[in-house]
Amino acid sequence: MTACSVGACYVAWESIVTISLARWPPSAGTCGAIRAWAVHRAPLSALARTWRAVWEVGERHTLLDGASALIAAGMTGFAVDREHVSIVHRSRVAPVEGVQIHKLIRRVPDEAATVGVPHVRPALACVRAAHWAVSDRQAALLLVMPVQQRLVTGAQLLEAVALNPGRNRRALIARLVGDIADGSHSLGELDVVAALRRRGLPEPSRQVLRRGPQGVVYLDICFDEVNLVVEVDGAGHWQGLAQATDDLRQNEVSIGGRTVLRVSLIGWRLNPEAYIEQIARAYWSRR
C-alpha cells in the first residue's frame, strides 16, 4: 500500500471527510499528482485540507512545512489562510488553489516527521515559518509559540538555524533563536543598558539583591535615585512557574514603593525604541 493510499484510508477511517482520489497524469516535464474531490458539500476539515495539499502538489516530493507543519505537529492558537508546503526546487509542479508552494535548494537529512500527514519536523518548520512570515512580529511569534507549547526546545532551534540559514530576516532570526535558546537574559540586559546609556540615562545598578518574604531576589536593572526597576524577561520567563515567581517578585518590589517596568526580550528585538521611550519617560518624570 502506498503512502498516499494509507493517507486516504486514514482520512476515511477517521470520518473526517470522504475524498475520491484519481491519479492526475503528469504533463511533459512535471511531476505526477493526485486530484482530490470531496464527495459531500461540507467544508473540508483542517486535516483533510492538509492531505489535499500534499496529494495535489505531489505526494512523492511534498511535505507540509512552515506554519502548516507546526499546526500538524500540534501547535494551537495560530491559523493559516493557505496550506504551506515545500518541494525541492528541481521539482516541477502546477499551482494548487489554497496552497503556498515553497521551493528549497535541498532537503535536510531526516527532516520529515514519521507519523501523520507528511510534514517537516517542528524545529526546522519553525525556522522556515519565520523566514516565510509576513512580518517580523509574525516571525517572532512562530518561533516563540512552539517553544511555549513544548513542541521544540531552544537547542533544537539553534540546530535548525545552522541547517537552514534561509534568505529572509536572517540576522533577526539568529538573534531571536539565540535569545530563546539561552533561557537566561544576561545578554539582553547588556543590550538594554547600552541602549539606555546612548539615550542619555545614567548607569544603573544591575542584579541588585533584595530580601523579602519570598526570600532573596535579584532585580535586573535599578535606578535607585528614582525608585525605578526594569526587569528583562528572557525565554525562561515563559516556562513552568517562572511567570508566577516573577509576579510575586514584582508585587513585592511595588509594595516597597518602586515602579517596575518589564521588557520582553523578544519584544525588544522587534521594537526596542518603544521600550527605550517608556523607560526614559519613567526615569525623567521622577527626577
BARO-206054 format. One record per residue (C-alpha): residue number from 1; x, y, z; residue in three letters. Coordinates in steps of 0.02 Angstrom, whole numbers, plus 50000, padded with zeros to 5 digits. Layout:
{k->NUM, x->X, y->Y, z->Z, r->ALA}
...
END
This chain:
{k->1, x->50000, y->50000, z->50000, r->MET}
{k->2, x->50072, y->50169, z->49953, r->THR}
{k->3, x->50088, y->50316, z->50071, r->ALA}
{k->4, x->49950, y->50401, z->49975, r->CYS}
{k->5, x->49827, y->50257, z->49993, r->SER}
{k->6, x->49870, y->50245, z->50177, r->VAL}
{k->7, x->49826, y->50428, z->50194, r->GLY}
{k->8, x->49663, y->50404, z->50100, r->ALA}
{k->9, x->49613, y->50260, z->50214, r->CYS}
{k->10, x->49662, y->50360, z->50367, r->TYR}
{k->11, x->49553, y->50507, z->50319, r->VAL}
{k->12, x->49405, y->50396, z->50276, r->ALA}
{k->13, x->49426, y->50291, z->50433, r->TRP}
{k->14, x->49427, y->50445, z->50544, r->GLU}
{k->15, x->49265, y->50502, z->50459, r->SER}
{k->16, x->49341, y->50673, z->50443, r->ILE}
{k->17, x->49299, y->50686, z->50260, r->VAL}
{k->18, x->49273, y->50564, z->50118, r->THR}
{k->19, x->49382, y->50605, z->49968, r->ILE}
{k->20, x->49381, y->50525, z->49798, r->SER}
{k->21, x->49556, y->50510, z->49725, r->LEU}
{k->22, x->49614, y->50493, z->49546, r->ALA}
{k->23, x->49789, y->50492, z->49477, r->ARG}
{k->24, x->49823, y->50654, z->49386, r->TRP}
{k->25, x->49939, y->50608, z->49241, r->PRO}
{k->26, x->50090, y->50722, z->49232, r->PRO}
{k->27, x->50109, y->50839, z->49086, r->SER}
{k->28, x->50276, y->50848, z->48998, r->ALA}
{k->29, x->50415, y->50884, z->49120, r->GLY}
{k->30, x->50305, y->50894, z->49277, r->THR}
{k->31, x->50284, y->50778, z->49425, r->CYS}
{k->32, x->50127, y->50675, z->49442, r->GLY}
{k->33, x->49999, y->50720, z->49574, r->ALA}
{k->34, x->49830, y->50664, z->49634, r->ILE}
{k->35, x->49671, y->50761, z->49604, r->ARG}
{k->36, x->49554, y->50754, z->49755, r->ALA}
{k->37, x->49367, y->50781, z->49755, r->TRP}
{k->38, x->49258, y->50792, z->49910, r->ALA}
{k->39, x->49104, y->50682, z->49892, r->VAL}
{k->40, x->49000, y->50795, z->50003, r->HIS}
{k->41, x->48962, y->50981, z->50009, r->ARG}
{k->42, x->49025, y->51021, z->50184, r->ALA}
{k->43, x->49188, y->51119, z->50203, r->PRO}
{k->44, x->49344, y->51012, z->50215, r->LEU}
{k->45, x->49413, y->50985, z->50389, r->SER}
{k->46, x->49583, y->51053, z->50434, r->ALA}
{k->47, x->49660, y->50879, z->50420, r->LEU}
{k->48, x->49579, y->50848, z->50251, r->ALA}
{k->49, x->49647, y->51015, z->50186, r->ARG}
{k->50, x->49824, y->50964, z->50232, r->THR}
{k->51, x->49809, y->50795, z->50146, r->TRP}
{k->52, x->49735, y->50878, z->49993, r->ARG}
{k->53, x->49882, y->50999, z->49985, r->ALA}
{k->54, x->50009, y->50857, z->49991, r->VAL}
{k->55, x->49914, y->50748, z->49867, r->TRP}
{k->56, x->49879, y->50881, z->49737, r->GLU}
{k->57, x->50054, y->50956, z->49737, r->VAL}
{k->58, x->50127, y->50780, z->49727, r->GLY}
{k->59, x->50143, y->50662, z->49874, r->GLU}
{k->60, x->50310, y->50589, z->49815, r->ARG}
{k->61, x->50405, y->50751, z->49845, r->HIS}
{k->62, x->50293, y->50864, z->49951, r->THR}
{k->63, x->50293, y->50897, z->50139, r->LEU}
{k->64, x->50187, y->51014, z->50241, r->LEU}
{k->65, x->50307, y->51148, z->50301, r->ASP}
{k->66, x->50317, y->51310, z->50399, r->GLY}
{k->67, x->50163, y->51356, z->50499, r->ALA}
{k->68, x->50060, y->51215, z->50421, r->SER}
{k->69, x->50186, y->51086, z->50481, r->ALA}
{k->70, x->50184, y->51162, z->50655, r->LEU}
{k->71, x->49994, y->51151, z->50663, r->ILE}
{k->72, x->50004, y->50970, z->50603, r->ALA}
{k->73, x->50128, y->50938, z->50745, r->ALA}
{k->74, x->50005, y->51005, z->50873, r->GLY}
{k->75, x->50031, y->51194, z->50883, r->MET}
{k->76, x->49873, y->51286, z->50935, r->THR}
{k->77, x->49822, y->51469, z->50934, r->GLY}
{k->78, x->49879, y->51505, z->50756, r->PHE}
{k->79, x->49786, y->51486, z->50592, r->ALA}
{k->80, x->49843, y->51490, z->50411, r->VAL}
{k->81, x->49745, y->51560, z->50265, r->ASP}
{k->82, x->49825, y->51432, z->50149, r->ARG}
{k->83, x->49925, y->51274, z->50172, r->GLU}
{k->84, x->50114, y->51291, z->50161, r->HIS}
{k->85, x->50211, y->51150, z->50079, r->VAL}
{k->86, x->50391, y->51131, z->50022, r->SER}
{k->87, x->50469, y->51043, z->49874, r->ILE}
{k->88, x->50646, y->51032, z->49807, r->VAL}
{k->89, x->50674, y->51168, z->49676, r->HIS}
{k->90, x->50704, y->51041, z->49537, r->ARG}
{k->91, x->50526, y->50978, z->49553, r->SER}
{k->92, x->50405, y->51050, z->49426, r->ARG}
{k->93, x->50228, y->51063, z->49490, r->VAL}
{k->94, x->50070, y->51154, z->49442, r->ALA}
{k->95, x->49996, y->51287, z->49558, r->PRO}
{k->96, x->49862, y->51222, z->49677, r->VAL}
{k->97, x->49724, y->51333, z->49741, r->GLU}
{k->98, x->49739, y->51367, z->49928, r->GLY}
{k->99, x->49918, y->51303, z->49937, r->VAL}
{k->100, x->50079, y->51405, z->49951, r->GLN}
{k->101, x->50221, y->51306, z->49873, r->ILE}
{k->102, x->50397, y->51346, z->49936, r->HIS}
{k->103, x->50547, y->51283, z->49839, r->LYS}
{k->104, x->50702, y->51226, z->49932, r->LEU}
{k->105, x->50878, y->51204, z->49866, r->ILE}
{k->106, x->50889, y->51037, z->49954, r->ARG}
{k->107, x->50808, y->50936, z->50092, r->ARG}
{k->108, x->50891, y->50918, z->50262, r->VAL}
{k->109, x->50926, y->50736, z->50310, r->PRO}
{k->110, x->50783, y->50659, z->50410, r->ASP}
{k->111, x->50681, y->50819, z->50404, r->GLU}
{k->112, x->50515, y->50728, z->50380, r->ALA}
{k->113, x->50413, y->50675, z->50531, r->ALA}
{k->114, x->50369, y->50491, z->50534, r->THR}
{k->115, x->50186, y->50499, z->50586, r->VAL}
{k->116, x->50030, y->50584, z->50522, r->GLY}
{k->117, x->50013, y->50688, z->50365, r->VAL}
{k->118, x->50186, y->50707, z->50283, r->PRO}
{k->119, x->50264, y->50859, z->50366, r->HIS}
{k->120, x->50430, y->50934, z->50415, r->VAL}
{k->121, x->50489, y->50910, z->50594, r->ARG}
{k->122, x->50442, y->51055, z->50709, r->PRO}
{k->123, x->50611, y->51138, z->50738, r->ALA}
{k->124, x->50651, y->51155, z->50554, r->LEU}
{k->125, x->50470, y->51206, z->50518, r->ALA}
{k->126, x->50488, y->51345, z->50649, r->CYS}
{k->127, x->50639, y->51420, z->50564, r->VAL}
{k->128, x->50563, y->51410, z->50390, r->ARG}
{k->129, x->50399, y->51482, z->50453, r->ALA}
{k->130, x->50496, y->51630, z->50523, r->ALA}
{k->131, x->50583, y->51657, z->50356, r->HIS}
{k->132, x->50417, y->51648, z->50263, r->TRP}
{k->133, x->50318, y->51754, z->50387, r->ALA}
{k->134, x->50228, y->51910, z->50326, r->VAL}
{k->135, x->50310, y->52020, z->50460, r->SER}
{k->136, x->50447, y->52020, z->50591, r->ASP}
{k->137, x->50314, y->52010, z->50726, r->ARG}
{k->138, x->50238, y->51854, z->50649, r->GLN}
{k->139, x->50411, y->51779, z->50629, r->ALA}
{k->140, x->50445, y->51802, z->50815, r->ALA}
{k->141, x->50275, y->51729, z->50858, r->LEU}
{k->142, x->50309, y->51573, z->50755, r->LEU}
{k->143, x->50475, y->51546, z->50845, r->LEU}
{k->144, x->50407, y->51578, z->51019, r->VAL}
{k->145, x->50241, y->51484, z->51016, r->MET}
{k->146, x->50311, y->51310, z->50980, r->PRO}
{k->147, x->50436, y->51330, z->51122, r->VAL}
{k->148, x->50299, y->51388, z->51241, r->GLN}
{k->149, x->50193, y->51238, z->51190, r->GLN}
{k->150, x->50337, y->51115, z->51214, r->ARG}
{k->151, x->50345, y->51063, z->51031, r->LEU}
{k->152, x->50529, y->51111, z->51015, r->VAL}
{k->153, x->50673, y->51164, z->51126, r->THR}
{k->154, x->50791, y->51309, z->51108, r->GLY}
{k->155, x->50934, y->51190, z->51071, r->ALA}
{k->156, x->50835, y->51112, z->50929, r->GLN}
{k->157, x->50801, y->51285, z->50856, r->LEU}
{k->158, x->50987, y->51325, z->50859, r->LEU}
{k->159, x->51024, y->51166, z->50763, r->GLU}
{k->160, x->50886, y->51204, z->50638, r->ALA}
{k->161, x->50954, y->51379, z->50605, r->VAL}
{k->162, x->51125, y->51304, z->50569, r->ALA}
{k->163, x->51047, y->51181, z->50447, r->LEU}
{k->164, x->50933, y->51308, z->50364, r->ASN}
{k->165, x->51003, y->51487, z->50366, r->PRO}
{k->166, x->50869, y->51544, z->50243, r->GLY}
{k->167, x->50859, y->51706, z->50145, r->ARG}
{k->168, x->50741, y->51824, z->50236, r->ASN}
{k->169, x->50773, y->51913, z->50403, r->ARG}
{k->170, x->50923, y->51801, z->50438, r->ARG}
{k->171, x->51001, y->51916, z->50568, r->ALA}
{k->172, x->50838, y->51940, z->50663, r->LEU}
{k->173, x->50801, y->51754, z->50668, r->ILE}
{k->174, x->50977, y->51715, z->50728, r->ALA}
{k->175, x->50959, y->51842, z->50871, r->ARG}
{k->176, x->50786, y->51781, z->50919, r->LEU}
{k->177, x->50836, y->51598, z->50920, r->VAL}
{k->178, x->50992, y->51641, z->51020, r->GLY}
{k->179, x->50884, y->51730, z->51149, r->ASP}
{k->180, x->50761, y->51586, z->51157, r->ILE}
{k->181, x->50896, y->51454, z->51171, r->ALA}
{k->182, x->50993, y->51550, z->51303, r->ASP}
{k->183, x->50849, y->51539, z->51426, r->GLY}
{k->184, x->50936, y->51671, z->51532, r->SER}
{k->185, x->50935, y->51853, z->51481, r->HIS}
{k->186, x->51104, y->51922, z->51536, r->SER}
{k->187, x->51149, y->51972, z->51359, r->LEU}
{k->188, x->50979, y->52055, z->51343, r->GLY}
{k->189, x->51013, y->52157, z->51498, r->GLU}
{k->190, x->51176, y->52218, z->51424, r->LEU}
{k->191, x->51086, y->52269, z->51265, r->ASP}
{k->192, x->50954, y->52365, z->51363, r->VAL}
{k->193, x->51081, y->52455, z->51473, r->VAL}
{k->194, x->51186, y->52503, z->51321, r->ALA}
{k->195, x->51034, y->52573, z->51232, r->ALA}
{k->196, x->50982, y->52674, z->51385, r->LEU}
{k->197, x->51159, y->52741, z->51402, r->ARG}
{k->198, x->51152, y->52802, z->51222, r->ARG}
{k->199, x->50986, y->52886, z->51264, r->ARG}
{k->200, x->51072, y->52987, z->51399, r->GLY}
{k->201, x->51015, y->52895, z->51555, r->LEU}
{k->202, x->51142, y->52868, z->51695, r->PRO}
{k->203, x->51222, y->52700, z->51726, r->GLU}
{k->204, x->51101, y->52592, z->51828, r->PRO}
{k->205, x->51139, y->52459, z->51956, r->SER}
{k->206, x->51121, y->52281, z->51892, r->ARG}
{k->207, x->51070, y->52119, z->51977, r->GLN}
{k->208, x->51031, y->52210, z->52139, r->VAL}
{k->209, x->50999, y->52093, z->52285, r->LEU}
{k->210, x->50842, y->52121, z->52388, r->ARG}
{k->211, x->50768, y->52019, z->52531, r->ARG}
{k->212, x->50582, y->51996, z->52555, r->GLY}
{k->213, x->50450, y->51873, z->52617, r->PRO}
{k->214, x->50486, y->51760, z->52467, r->GLN}
{k->215, x->50673, y->51758, z->52505, r->GLY}
{k->216, x->50816, y->51836, z->52409, r->VAL}
{k->217, x->50777, y->51911, z->52238, r->VAL}
{k->218, x->50887, y->51994, z->52108, r->TYR}
{k->219, x->50823, y->52146, z->52016, r->LEU}
{k->220, x->50889, y->52159, z->51838, r->ASP}
{k->221, x->50911, y->52347, z->51816, r->ILE}
{k->222, x->50887, y->52477, z->51954, r->CYS}
{k->223, x->50887, y->52666, z->51952, r->PHE}
{k->224, x->50889, y->52685, z->52141, r->ASP}
{k->225, x->50885, y->52875, z->52137, r->GLU}
{k->226, x->50709, y->52873, z->52062, r->VAL}
{k->227, x->50646, y->52705, z->52131, r->ASN}
{k->228, x->50633, y->52632, z->51956, r->LEU}
{k->229, x->50662, y->52448, z->51915, r->VAL}
{k->230, x->50674, y->52371, z->51742, r->VAL}
{k->231, x->50651, y->52183, z->51728, r->GLU}
{k->232, x->50710, y->52097, z->51569, r->VAL}
{k->233, x->50610, y->51939, z->51532, r->ASP}
{k->234, x->50702, y->51808, z->51432, r->GLY}
{k->235, x->50643, y->51639, z->51370, r->ALA}
{k->236, x->50641, y->51565, z->51546, r->GLY}
{k->237, x->50500, y->51685, z->51589, r->HIS}
{k->238, x->50377, y->51575, z->51493, r->TRP}
{k->239, x->50424, y->51409, z->51569, r->GLN}
{k->240, x->50346, y->51315, z->51713, r->GLY}
{k->241, x->50309, y->51425, z->51863, r->LEU}
{k->242, x->50427, y->51565, z->51812, r->ALA}
{k->243, x->50283, y->51683, z->51775, r->GLN}
{k->244, x->50208, y->51658, z->51948, r->ALA}
{k->245, x->50378, y->51685, z->52029, r->THR}
{k->246, x->50406, y->51844, z->51930, r->ASP}
{k->247, x->50232, y->51908, z->51975, r->ASP}
{k->248, x->50265, y->51885, z->52161, r->LEU}
{k->249, x->50435, y->51970, z->52145, r->ARG}
{k->250, x->50360, y->52118, z->52052, r->GLN}
{k->251, x->50219, y->52136, z->52178, r->ASN}
{k->252, x->50342, y->52137, z->52322, r->GLU}
{k->253, x->50450, y->52270, z->52239, r->VAL}
{k->254, x->50297, y->52376, z->52201, r->SER}
{k->255, x->50236, y->52363, z->52380, r->ILE}
{k->256, x->50405, y->52434, z->52430, r->GLY}
{k->257, x->50367, y->52591, z->52331, r->GLY}
{k->258, x->50464, y->52558, z->52170, r->ARG}
{k->259, x->50397, y->52568, z->51994, r->THR}
{k->260, x->50430, y->52410, z->51893, r->VAL}
{k->261, x->50437, y->52410, z->51703, r->LEU}
{k->262, x->50452, y->52246, z->51608, r->ARG}
{k->263, x->50547, y->52217, z->51446, r->VAL}
{k->264, x->50510, y->52059, z->51346, r->SER}
{k->265, x->50672, y->52013, z->51260, r->LEU}
{k->266, x->50576, y->51953, z->51107, r->ILE}
{k->267, x->50479, y->52117, z->51103, r->GLY}
{k->268, x->50642, y->52212, z->51122, r->TRP}
{k->269, x->50713, y->52128, z->50967, r->ARG}
{k->270, x->50562, y->52185, z->50868, r->LEU}
{k->271, x->50539, y->52362, z->50933, r->ASN}
{k->272, x->50674, y->52421, z->51054, r->PRO}
{k->273, x->50633, y->52606, z->51031, r->GLU}
{k->274, x->50461, y->52584, z->51110, r->ALA}
{k->275, x->50539, y->52511, z->51269, r->TYR}
{k->276, x->50678, y->52642, z->51273, r->ILE}
{k->277, x->50548, y->52781, z->51260, r->GLU}
{k->278, x->50446, y->52712, z->51405, r->GLN}
{k->279, x->50596, y->52686, z->51518, r->ILE}
{k->280, x->50667, y->52858, z->51480, r->ALA}
{k->281, x->50499, y->52941, z->51510, r->ARG}
{k->282, x->50478, y->52848, z->51675, r->ALA}
{k->283, x->50653, y->52899, z->51731, r->TYR}
{k->284, x->50645, y->53083, z->51687, r->TRP}
{k->285, x->50469, y->53105, z->51755, r->SER}
{k->286, x->50536, y->53055, z->51927, r->ARG}
{k->287, x->50687, y->53170, z->51930, r->ARG}
END
